[in-house]
Amino acid sequence: MTAGTLRSAALAVAFVLIWGSAFNAARVVVLEWPPFWALALRFLVTAPLLLGLAWATKARWPGRGDLGRVVLMGLLGTGGYLAFSWWAMSLIPSGLVALITAATPLVVALGETVLFGRRPSSMAWVGLALGWAGVALLGGARLAGHLGDSPGEVLGVVLALLGATSQAAGLLAFAPARGRVDLWSATAGQSLVSAALLLGLALVLEGAPPTSASPQVWLGLAYSVTVVGVGGYALLFVLLRRFPPSTAAALQLMAPPVATLIGWAALGEVLGWADLGGGALTLAGLALLFRARAREG
């Protein structure tokens, strides 16, 4: 194995660990802090860091025609998605939220079919069917088992699904600009929009900001800002240059199982067989969908 191959493998492993552990770090924070204030603080710190990186890398800024798409990505694909997801993680295990939000590509594929007339291949249809069956099992088992005795858990599943839908909507809105906009400047712009959105939600819905926190919360926030908010995206951009899109997509598929394992080992989270089976079905369906898209070119 060459040095270049080892470096690529190490980067891939680091990316999967960071992308998966992001859910667990968020869970630590939202068990103590209101989710919107936690996210508002995260984006208020992350946005200037990303702006500095965009300036340092001499990233070109979005043109007037693409600026609206960056704003929509910030409102829906980043801010809206994380608002729903972090709220959900205050109610249900982080591993379950990770498995449910893995459905985002399924919503994107459905949106491409409805909005852009893209016709999936037979393999893609099978992948979509498997993926949606997994989502139905994930959500259905939770809803059926806890409608009466745990309404908060039902709300958490619904919020996680809304997060996946919001992220998909942002990705669909941003898609036409993806090849024209520098990734660093687009990410910085999205973070600024997300900071404004979350700060508004926090002030309106959660009142005054929290005034104290345990060391675990500060560590979770610091991890979310530096390792996930900056390091995770930097690794993603490197991987997109080193690997074909299908490989990068496959690596993202590994993040939910990692989040589930970390949640179980470090946070004491327990998932039922229906959760694990639904997650496995969803990931299998996504793998088929990505493989079909890779063949389509």
Sequence and secondary structure as in RCSB ss.txt:
>XXXX:A:sequence
MTAGTLRSAALAVAFVLIWGSAFNAARVVVLEWPPFWALALRFLVTAPLLLGLAWATKARWPGRGDLGRVVLMGL
LGTGGYLAFSWWAMSLIPSGLVALITAATPLVVALGETVLFGRRPSSMAWVGLALGWAGVALLGGARLAGHLGDS
PGEVLGVVLALLGATSQAAGLLAFAPARGRVDLWSATAGQSLVSAALLLGLALVLEGAPPTSASPQVWLGLAYSV
TVVGVGGYALLFVLLRRFPPSTAAALQLMAPPVATLIGWAALGEVLGWADLGGGALTLAGLALLFRARAREG
>XXXX:A:secstr
  HHHHHHHHHHHHHHHHHHHHHHHHHHHHTTS HHHHHHHHHHHHHHHHHHHHHHTT     HHHHHHHHHIII
IIIIIHHHHHHHHHTTS HHHHHHHHTTHHHHHHHHHHHHH     HHHHHHHHHHHHHHHHHHHHHHHHHTTT 
HHHHHHHHHHHHHHHHHHHHHHHHGGGTTTS HHHHHHHHHHHHHHHHHHHIIIII S      HHHHHHHHIII
IIIIIIIHHHHHHHHHHS HHHHHHHHHTHHHHHHHHHHHHH     HHHHHHHHHHHHHHHHHHHHHHHH 
